[in-house]
Amino acid sequence: MLRKAPADLVLLDLSLPGMDGVELLKRIRSQPETQALPVIVFSNAYLPSLLQAALKAGATKCLAKASCMPREVLEAARKLLTAGGAASPAQSDMEFQNNLVEAFLASAPVTLVALRNRYQAFVKHEPENLRLAELYELCRLTRSLTGAAGLAGFRKIAQMASALEALLRELHAKPANITASTVRTISHAVDTLALLVARAGGALTEAPASHMILVVDDESISREMIFSALKRADLRTLSLDNSTLALQVLEQNRFDLIFLDVEMPKPGGLEVCERLRKMPSNRTTPMVFVTANSDFGSRARSSLSGGNDFIAKPFLLLELAVKALTWLFKHE
């Protein structure tokens, strides 16, 4: 198309079937007639390596798909096409945004039904090639939900879908990481998306919530990995390596979510959770156990002590980010 009809600007999604956006961008830059062509790329904030690859390939500007409103796209396009000039829109910004909201609220339930059906097919299929095909479709549907929610201003839905899309993409690239834990996390994420869509109203934008998460783990590597995963989701975190100190902090401060290692010097994670459930400040705070034990007995003990969920070591950074958003948005 570019060879036949030269363009003044390209808007490019980096996650494309077949030839991906980065490869397409490299080809655009390899042609003399399009070397200087402005290219705005849309990326997933949970895939920093993809964004870096796009910048290296010659992207002019990068926008996060989950949080990019139409006005931002227009402003970026106008700056690149003109010297700050502004075009007169055919519709008012408010009318246009209302149309996007209505379109999203009409299409999202249909997308969620398709997501659930694809997830069920993914779980049932045994041959790896069939499971990967369903995983690819899950990723594609989630990506469409990310873009539609972001444009309509439903930031929580867009953030949740964006994180899930990144996890699905990683699992598709590395099928060995498909475990009982990651499959369970996907299921919970789809349920949370359905809950968020059911709650969605006609508000044009949602104010970003300021969540605070506590991480308690005596293993420095595990603690740093959890911190890194939560940072990807742009979440504030307090990290502690001592369960006694954690109990003192919990007595005086309320948190929105807690990640707690089970195997720690006394008091261990299960005891900390039991004592936590007696504190007025964090009696109902979601608690996710981080453990190397994922057998039924361990799950039963964690539930009896007051835990809400668990994630098995070794975990993927993206899986933990999805897990965190699931509980934060579900509990609001």
Buried (B, 14 or more C-beta within 10 A) or exposed (E): EBEEEEEEBBBBBBBEEEEBBBBBBBEBBEEEEBEEBBBBBBBBBBBEEBBEBBBEBBBBEBBBBBBBBBEEBBEBBBBBEEEEEEEEEEEEEEEBBBEBBEEBBEBBEEBBEBBBBBBEBBEEBEEEEEBBBBBBBBBBBBBBBBBBBBBBBBBBBBBBBBBBBBBBBBBBEEEEBBBEBBEBBBBBBBBBBBBBBEEBEEEBEBEEEEBEBBBBBBBEEBBEBBBEBBEBBEBEBBBBBEBEEBBEBBEEEBBBBBBBBBBBEEBBBBBBBBBBBEBEEBEEBBBBBBBEBBEEEBBEBBEEBBBBBBBBBEBBBBBBBBBBBBBBBBEE
